[in-house]
Amino acid sequence: MSRQPTNTLFHDKTLTTAIRAFTFPAGLSERQGKVLQWIDTLKSGTLDQVKETSLHGSFLADIFQAILGYRSVIQGSGQAWD
Protein backbone atom coordinates (compact mmCIF):
# COMPACT_ATOMS: atom_id res chain seq x y z
CA MET A 1 0.00 0.00 0.00
CA SER A 2 1.50 3.34 -1.11
CA ARG A 3 1.14 6.21 1.32
CA GLN A 4 1.54 9.82 0.20
CA PRO A 5 3.22 12.25 2.59
CA THR A 6 0.73 14.57 4.23
CA ASN A 7 3.11 17.49 4.76
CA THR A 8 5.56 17.91 1.92
CA LEU A 9 8.40 20.37 2.24
CA PHE A 10 7.97 21.84 -1.25
CA HIS A 11 4.92 22.20 -3.45
CA ASP A 12 5.05 19.95 -6.55
CA LYS A 13 4.58 22.90 -8.93
CA THR A 14 7.47 24.79 -7.28
CA LEU A 15 9.77 21.77 -7.62
CA THR A 16 8.80 21.18 -11.24
CA THR A 17 9.48 24.82 -12.12
CA ALA A 18 12.85 24.77 -10.36
CA ILE A 19 13.92 21.52 -12.02
CA ARG A 20 12.98 22.75 -15.48
CA ALA A 21 14.96 25.97 -14.97
CA PHE A 22 18.03 24.22 -13.52
CA THR A 23 21.30 24.27 -15.43
CA PHE A 24 24.60 22.82 -14.34
CA PRO A 25 27.26 25.42 -13.52
CA ALA A 26 30.05 26.23 -15.95
CA GLY A 27 33.26 24.28 -15.42
CA LEU A 28 31.55 21.29 -13.86
CA SER A 29 34.20 18.82 -15.07
CA GLU A 30 36.99 20.96 -13.57
CA ARG A 31 35.13 21.14 -10.28
CA GLN A 32 34.63 17.39 -10.30
CA GLY A 33 38.35 16.96 -10.96
CA LYS A 34 39.16 18.92 -7.78
CA VAL A 35 36.83 16.71 -5.75
CA LEU A 36 38.39 13.59 -7.26
CA GLN A 37 41.88 14.84 -6.32
CA TRP A 38 40.80 15.15 -2.69
CA ILE A 39 39.20 11.69 -2.81
CA ASP A 40 42.36 10.14 -4.30
CA THR A 41 44.52 11.85 -1.68
CA LEU A 42 42.25 10.56 1.06
CA LYS A 43 42.25 7.01 -0.32
CA SER A 44 46.03 6.98 -0.70
CA GLY A 45 46.47 7.69 3.01
CA THR A 46 48.34 10.93 2.40
CA LEU A 47 45.86 12.91 4.49
CA ASP A 48 46.57 10.64 7.46
CA GLN A 49 50.19 11.80 7.44
CA VAL A 50 49.51 15.54 7.31
CA LYS A 51 48.41 17.86 10.08
CA GLU A 52 44.86 19.05 9.56
CA THR A 53 45.75 22.70 10.07
CA SER A 54 48.27 22.59 7.23
CA LEU A 55 45.44 21.65 4.85
CA HIS A 56 43.03 24.43 5.83
CA GLY A 57 44.11 26.85 3.11
CA SER A 58 44.06 24.28 0.33
CA PHE A 59 40.77 22.81 1.47
CA LEU A 60 39.07 26.20 1.70
CA ALA A 61 40.42 27.31 -1.67
CA ASP A 62 39.52 24.08 -3.46
CA ILE A 63 36.18 23.21 -1.89
CA PHE A 64 34.63 26.57 -1.10
CA GLN A 65 36.14 28.76 -3.81
CA ALA A 66 36.92 26.56 -6.82
CA ILE A 67 34.11 24.03 -6.41
CA LEU A 68 31.27 25.90 -4.68
CA GLY A 69 32.11 29.31 -6.11
CA TYR A 70 32.33 31.30 -2.88
CA ARG A 71 34.25 34.57 -3.10
CA SER A 72 36.00 36.45 -0.33
CA VAL A 73 35.32 40.09 0.38
CA ILE A 74 38.65 40.92 -1.24
CA GLN A 75 37.86 38.99 -4.43
CA GLY A 76 34.38 40.47 -4.54
CA SER A 77 31.39 39.08 -6.29
CA GLY A 78 30.31 42.08 -8.29
CA GLN A 79 27.21 42.29 -6.15
CA ALA A 80 26.44 44.88 -3.52
CA TRP A 81 25.43 43.69 -0.08
CA ASP A 82 22.35 45.35 1.39
C-alpha positions, 0 to 999 in steps of 0.5 A: 500500500502506497502512502503519500506524505501529508506534509511535503516540504515543497509544493510539486509545482514549485519543484517542477518549475525549479527543475525545469529551470536548472542548469549545471554550472560552468566548469563542472568537469573541472570542479569534479576533478578537484573533488576527485583529487581530494578523494584520491589523496584521502584514499592513498592515506596521504591525508593521514600523514599531514596535520589538519591545520596545514590543509586548511588553506588548500581545502578552503580554496579548493572546496569553497572557492573553486568548487562551490564558487564562494568569493572572499570580500577581497575577491568580490562578487560584483554584487552589492550587499544590502 
